[in-house]
Amino acid sequence: MILALTEEQAIEIRKTGLSVIQFKYCIKNGISIAVYNLRQFLIAAKSAFEKMGKLFKRVRDVIDDIRYFFETVQDRLGYPVSRRYNFVKILGNIGYRKHDVWVATRTYLPRSNC
């Protein structure tokens, strides 16, 4: 299907915020411009939330690594350490890698299944 548009029509289409190609796509598939814009917004929002989730996960991992470092320093200096680190230390003495055990024993809040 070929849609020939004049330059004046193209200028009016661009004023709506769409390119001419996007406008033709909407016409070809019978999609309302508002629905098309809403879909594009939802796709962008979903992408932003996924990136924020990855960012928060990295921040949580960095904070967890810092806590692990301080727990290790406290243990070497003889200060009392947390119960979690005592468990990690016991498994580390058995032969497990302490940092992997530290990450594996990270506590999460339980979900409510009500």
N, C-alpha and C positions, 0 to 999 in steps of 0.2 A: 504494500500500500504506500503510495507516494502522496505526501501532503506538501503542497507548494504554498509557502507563506511569503507575504511581502515583507519588506524591511520594516514598515510601520507596524505590522502585526508582530514581528519579532521583537521590536522595541517594547510593545505593550506586554508581551509575554515575559520579557526579562524584568519588567517592573514588578511582576508578581513574585520574583525571587527564583523562578525556574529558568533553566536553559531551554532553548527551543527543542533540543533532543529529548529532555525530560517531559516537556509538554506533549510532544508527539508520542512518546511512550504511553503517557496517560490516555491520550485520545485513542490510540491503537488498542489498548487493553480495556478501555471503558472504565477507567479509574478516575474518581473525583480528585481534583487537585488537592483538596483539603485532606482526603484520605491518604494520598501519596505523601504529603508533607508530614502527616501524623506518623505514617510508617517510617519515614526517614528519621523523624525525631526519636521514635522508640528504638530504632536500631542504634542511633548515636547514644542514647541514654543507657541501653544495655551494655554497649561497649565501654562506656565510662564507668559503670558499676563494676564490670569485670576487672577493669584496670585498677580501680580503687580497692577491690578485694585482694588483688595481687599485691598492691602496695601495702595494705594493712597486714597481710601475711608476712611480707618481708620485714616490716617494722617489728612485728611480734617475734620473728625469728632472731632479729638483731638484739632485741631486748632480752630474749631468752639466752642468747650467747653471752651477753654482758653479765646476766645473773649467774650463769655457769662459771664465768671467769672469777667473779667475786666470791662465789662459794668455794672455788678451788683455792683462792688466796687465803680465805678464812680458815680453811682446813689446814693449809701449810703453816699458818701462824698460830694455830692452836685454839682459835675461837670456836665457840659452839656453832654448828651448822644445822641446816634444816633436815627434817626427817627424810625428805625426798633425796637430798644429796647423800645422806648416810646410806640409803638404799642403792643409789648409783655407785657409791664408793665400794660397797660390798660386791656388786656385780662387776665392777672394774677390777677388783682383786681376783675374781674368779677367772677373768680373761676377756671380758667384753670391753669394747671401746667405750670409755666413759661418756664422751659427747653423744654418741648414738643412743645410749641408754637414757641420758638426760633428755634428749629430744623425744624419745619414745614414752617417757613417763610424764610428759607435759599433761597437766590437768585441764580438763574442759568442763564447762558447766553442762549438766544433763539437760536434754530436751524434754519438754513436757509433752506427753503423748495423750493428753486429755482430749 
